[in-house]
Amino acid sequence: MPIINCLICGKERNADSYDIRIGKAKFCSQKCAWKYSSSHPNGGNFKNGHKIYPKAVEILQKWVKENGAWSKGKKLPKRSNENHFAWKGNNAGYTAKHIWVYGIKGKPIICEHCGNQAKHWANIDHKYKRNINDYLSLCVSCHRKYDFKNRLVIANKKNILGQFVKNMK
């Protein structure tokens, strides 16, 4: 085993070649490692919030002022919807389609049945195709009633919705 010298106290110790290779073999004990990290400006590592050269900060700030943030408010049509490499179209799952609806229509605001605050985008025909006009905004209560009216309530693992169906009868 190779022998290393501690960066803090200079004590020698045996170190695994793997630890040396990944840069962990610097200290003789955890105590010396803590001393080093508390005395070193970045704690001995490259971290978020690290200090960079003031000139670099100045250059970046100037560029952002002139050009704006590179992605702020910009859509990437070359990498969205059908052009995205992972696009599944109508084969996408339930959650993915709802995220897609939120991305296009935004957050539901008013329930289209009762006028209360809406929380869900409900699929009208329950076939979950990629038709943006096939979704309506409903509050939780109206969404449950709508699904129950269409016999689409499915009991989940905890049987919460199953209990709801029993109480509605």
GUSEBA-469708 format. One record per residue (C-alpha): residue in one letter; x, y, z. Coordinates in steps of 0.001 Angstrom, whole numbers, plus 500000, padded with zeros to 6 digits. Layout:
BEGIN
AXYZ
...
This chain:
BEGIN
M500000500000500000
P501252503470499178
I501992505883502010
I500648509469501950
N501308512526504124
C498362514375505701
L497902517892504285
I497162519302507766
C499437517590510282
G501938515880507966
K501371512453509580
E502030509455507350
R499381506808506708
N498677503913504377
A496184504646501610
D494358502465499119
S495330503032495514
Y491619503563494734
D491381506405497305
I494467508013495800
R493079507695492288
I489748509381493177
G491475512059495254
K490301510998498728
A493698510159500213
K494671513593501529
F494245513388505295
C495156511077508159
S491777511440509910
Q488317512975509647
K489416515634512140
C492152516857509755
A489693516778506841
W487278519024508809
K490099521422509671
Y491008521662505994
S487444522206504822
S486769524919507401
S489983526791506544
H489747526416502756
P487622529041500919
N485521526472499041
G485695523755501673
G488271521986499563
N485758521267496799
F484156522940493837
K480629523805495016
N477619525851493989
G478128529430495023
H481873529250494516
K483660532511493903
I484776533200490372
Y486968535917489008
P485345539380489190
K486267540024485554
A484331536915484500
V481288538074486489
E481488541479484821
I481659539936481342
L478716537607482027
Q476557540372483493
K477265542598480504
W476360539813478065
V473070539022479881
K472147542744479913
E472702543008476176
N471235539667475091
G468968538574477943
A469128535123479438
W469599532624476597
S466437530635477382
K464160533169479083
G460706533012477515
K461947531051474532
K460349527860473262
L462508525261471606
P460330524087468680
K463130521917467345
R462964519859470546
S459308519922471544
N456228517796470878
E456605515665467736
N460202516834467211
H461389515569470601
F463329512284470457
A461223510713473228
W457805511767471855
K455306508896472110
G452206510613470766
N449012508784471738
N451066505970473280
A452203508244476114
G450984507519479613
Y448230509168481631
T450576511477483567
A452549512521480480
K449355513554478696
H448182515594481680
I451567517334481864
W451212518057478147
V447784519643478773
Y449184521760481657
G451995522902479353
I449560524107476692
K446507525246478676
G448214526145481934
K446713525726485364
P442906525230485445
I441216528262487000
I437414527939487009
C435351524750487108
E433322524510483909
H430443522789485760
C429937524740489003
G432122527852488683
N434294527115491759
Q438072527016491703
A439213524222489387
K442047521848490256
H442004519219487474
W442020518887483725
A439472516135483035
N439419514195479784
I435962514434478211
D435722511152476286
H438153509257478570
K440124507936475596
Y443082510226476426
K444053511121472879
R446318514091472168
N443421516429471452
I443749519621473481
N440038520407473067
D439154517096474744
Y439994518434478248
L437857520568480538
S438724522203483833
L436861520807486841
C437004521134490598
V437726517930492539
S434070517355493449
C432762517808489906
H435589515664488504
R434610512766490778
K430917513158489930
Y431747513342486213
D433816510156486348
F431214508396488498
K428412509401486122
N430387507826483289
R431222504717485414
L434934505442485197
V435865505421488874
I438488502740489453
A439479501734492966
N443144502367493625
K445467500343495904
K444201502047499064
N440593501718497828
I439895505393498507
L437944505850495300
G436189502539495904
Q434913503929499223
F433717507017497381
V431710504853494973
K430062502941497875
N429099506195499586
M427598507623496390
K425141504691495923
